[in-house]
């Protein structure tokens, strides 16, 4: 207990016992030195993540080629689509996206120009802004001489969007091959091209990948922009109507 004399150093007026203790006392875990250590550790983590940010920007304009196999019920199944209808839907899909046929043998080769995406450019700019802004925050705390000048790093963020915009447009090539089993129980569609292009192709035409079951994610976006999706649907509807008319004509004959 403290005495109430008001004279000694503990209870004299205007004396704060806690403020008289040094911040660097071992009883307080190192005080300011411990705080600086954690900030330097945070800075090191940010520096280590910068290559990931760089990779995010550079990979946005690169294409990773993949090959996928899709199995559909064959003509022997009365409720299945005919081989002609499946081929027509594939042709309609690429035609709706302004792809051209450059080779039509056993393997059909489609080529088209992949345009730029404003939303992708904005997304890359935002990610770069947040990453550099976080780095600037840590630098401004560690070095008081730099202070708010460290936030000038965020001025580099628009260059991520500019890099994407200058390199995003490219010519995409997709190769498609259709095979029907000997007993006509199965139609196999083999597609080779950019990973995103093939995934969009399969999702739009609802092609089940061999050995996998498709489960739509909760936050999953549409396969294509709305206007393109509607155009693809219109093309597929035309193919379905045309196939129905041809089938009716064959039955009458």
N, C-alpha and C positions, 0 to 999 in steps of 0.2 A: 504493500500500500504506500501511496505517496503521503508525505506529511503535509500539513496545511499551514506551514509557517509563512509561506509567501516570500521567503528569503533565499532558500537554497536554489540550486540550479534546476531542480526538477519542477518546482511549483512556483517559481517567481513569475510575476506578470510579464506577458509578452514573450514567454519562452515556449517554443514548440519542441518537445522532446523528440518526436519522430523526424522532424525536419533537420535536426542536428546530426542525424546518422548519415554517413556517406553512402551514396548510391552504389558504389562499387563494393560495398560490404559483402562478404561471402554469404551472409545470412539472407541476402536478397537475390541470390542466383546470378550474380555478376552484373546486375543493373544494365546500363546502357551497352556495355560490351556484348552481353548476350543478345540484345536486340539487333545490334549491327551484324552479328554472326548469322542470325536467321535471315536478315535482309540479303546478305551476300549469298546465302544458300538459295534464296528465292531467285536472285539474279542469275545464278548458275543454271537453275532449272529453266528459266526463260531462254537463256542462250542455247541450251541443249534442244529446246523445242523449235528454234528458228529453222533448222533444216527441214522439219516437218512442214512448216508453213511454206517454205520454198518449194517443197515437193508438191504440195497441194496446188500451187499455181502452175507449175510446169506440167504436171500430169493432166491438167484440164484440157490440154490441146493434143494429147497423145491418145492413140487408139491401141487397145489390146485385142488382138485377134483371137477368137475362140471358135470352136466347132461344136454344135449341139445336134443331137438326134431326137426327133419327136415321132411318137407312134400314135397313129390314128386308126380307128376301126376301118377295115377294108370294104370293098364292094360286096363281099359275101354277106355282110350284115345289112339286113333290110332297112334299118333305121339310120345307117351311116351315110355320110356324104359320098358321092361318087368321086372317082379319081379326077374326072374332068372338073367337077365343082371345086375340089381342093386346089387344083392347079389354077383355076380361074380366080379364086380368092387371093392366092399368092400374087398372081399377076396384077390384080386390081389394087392390092396393097401398095406394091412398089410403084405402080403408075400414079396412084394418088399422091405419092411423095416425090413425084417427078424424077424417078429413077429411069434409066434407059437400059435396054437389053443390049449388051455388047457381044454376047456369045450365047447360042442356043443349041447346045448339043445334049449329051447326057446330063451335063451340069450347066444350068442357066446362070449366067453372070449378069448381075445388075450393078450399074454405076450411077451414083448421084452425088450432088454437091451438098455437103452438110453446112448449113448456114450458121450464123452467129446468134448467140442468145444474150439479150440484154440483161435478163435476170441472173444468168451465170456470171456475167461480168460484174454486176452489182454485188453478188454474193462474195466473189473473190476479193473485191475491194473492201467490203465490210470486214471479212475475216482478217485481212492484212492490217486494217485500221485498228481492230481490237488487239491483235497480237503486238503491234508496234507501240500502241498506246499503253499496254500493260508493261512493256519493257521500259518505256519512258517514265512511268510512274515509279518503278523501283529505282531507276537511275537518279531521278530527282530527289528521292529520299536519301539515298546513299551519299550523293555528292551535292551539298548545299550550294556550291559555286555554280553548278549547272542549273539547278532549280527547274523552273517550268520550261526552260529551253529544251529539255529532253523530249518534250512532247512534239518537237519539230519532226521527230522520226515519223509521225503519222502522215506527214506530207508526202511520204513515199508510197502510201497505200494506193493512190490512183494508178500507179504504174502496173500494179497487178492486173487491174481491169484492162489497161491499154495493151499489156502483153497478150492477154487472152484474145482481145478484139483483133489484134494484128495477125494472130496465128490460128484462130479457131476454124476459119473456113478451109475446108479440105474436100477432096474427092473420096467418097466411101465406096468400097467394093464389097458386095455380098454375093456369095455363090450358093445356089440352092439345087438340091438333087432330090427327086422323088422316086421311090421304089415300092412296088407292090409284091407282097409275098406270093409264093406259088399257089397257095390255097385261097388267095384273095381275102384273107382274114385281117390283114394288116397293111397299112400304108405308112411307110417310113419317110419322113422329110428330114433331110440333112442340110443344115444351114451353117455357112462359115462366113465370118465377118467380124466387125467391131463388137465388143461385148455389149455395149449399150444398144447398138442397132439390133443385134440378135434378140436381146431380151425384150425390146420394144415390139419387134416382129412377132415373137411367140405370144406375148401378152395380148396384143391386139387381135390376133387370129385365134387366140385361145388354144394354142398347141401344147399338149401335155408332153413335157420332157421325159425321155425314157428313164424309168427307175425312180421318178420323183413325183411328189404330189404337191401341187401349187396351193399355197395358203396366202391369201391377200393380207398385207399388214394393215394395222389400224390407221396409221398415218400415211399410207401409201398414196402417191399421187396418180393421176391418170397417166396412161402410157404415152400419150401425145398431147400437145396443146389442143384446146377445145376445137378450134376451127379445122385443124388437120384431122382430128378424130372424127368429126362429122363428115368430112370429105371421104375418109376411108370407109365409114359406115355406108355412105351413099353408093360407093363403088361396089362394096360387097353385096348390097341389096340388089344392085343391077345384075350382078352375076347370078344371084339366087333366082331372080325372076326369069332371067334368060334360060337358066338350067331347067326351070319348071316348065317353060313354054316348049323347049326342045323335047323334054320327056313326054309331054302331052301329045306332041306331034308324032313321036315314035309310037305311042300307044294307039293312036288313031290309024296309023298306017298298018 
